[in-house]
Amino acid sequence: MKYTLSLIFCLGVLNAGAQQTFTEKLQKVVESAGRIILHQDKSITDLVNNTNKPAATPVQRRQVDGTVSQFPDSTAVDSLSLGPKVKINGFRIQVYFGDNSRKGKTEARAAGLRFRNSFPELPVYVSFNSPHWLCRAGDFRTMEEASEVLRQIREMGIFREAVIVKSKINVRL
């Protein structure tokens, strides 16, 4: 067993200088171990080998505080150009508060979509904080910023139950 591990380690060290991609290493013929042949699209190979980095796509993400971001910022650009994202204490506007049911989940997502249509520049966070489904919006550093958006929401006559809540918010440094 020791000799096998030593052999694998030595082969790995020797191959490190060869600048092979992961899929090339995987398909390499090794005596008494067989051979792997991959049949896949070039885009998958590029993704696995990290040779062609795709543009950021909006996907559902679970945040550190347990919230699920359903609707990432529509003005998404390369995150490296904006600096690191950190969580700080701040405020969000809670536009929906529901129960622990499938109906609550559906209503929270629908509220998120309605809010997104009215305020596309603000991020929307649909999350489940046991035992309630929540829909919160915005990343406001001050109560005044949140109050201004809440005033606009009330003027439009939508989300009459909306309130400002303290929350961990996402900011870029």
Secondary structure, 3 states (H helix, E strand, C coil): CHHHHHHHHHHHHHHHCCCCCHHHHHHCCECCCECCCCCCCHHHHHHHHCCCCCCCCCCCEECCCCCEEEECCCCCCCHHHHCCEEEEEEEEEEEEEECCCHHHHHHHHHHHHHHHHHCCCCCEEEEEECCEEEEEEEEECCHHHHHHHHHHHHHHCCCCCCEEEEEEEEEEC
